[in-house]
């Protein structure tokens, strides 16, 4: 199944820190026998108001990671995301297969 992982990093994250976090999750995905498909760094964006109030920050660094998984690593991945201090918020969702997603695979 195809999945999308969206993570929001702390806004003070520098490009090196973002690359380090992406590499950490790419390694985790591949070590657990899932297929890493790609990553899109969306950059700094405003947080929604509920997150803004909870974290006292106005923006976060957004990253989208696409991967395929047949081995059910979602529970382990969610746990890892929850305890990661670099991440403000994350969400893993099944991807709707679109032309855009299929272009990344080829």
Phi, psi and omega in degrees: 000149180267136181231155173238134176244121176250126177238145176244116180267162177301142186296336180281000180297126176277167182302323179296320180293319178298314179299321179296316180294316179299316180297321179299316181282330173298315178297315179301316181296312182288326178294334179263024173064028172256163183257120175284124183261314181177175181220144174232122176267114182273345178085192181284133179217158178294144175278154174291158191301321180296318177292323181298316179292318183292324185254357180054036178226147184269342183212169177214166179261115185266138178222136176248127177240127177257138177206159176252138181218128174244351186259008175061058178269004188301317180298314178297320180296314179299320178297314180299319179295322183294325183266358181283118184285346179280346188252128176282316183206152178212161177207132175248130181219150173294134182277139171278124182294120180232169178300321181299317181292318181293329178295326181291329182290329183266000000 
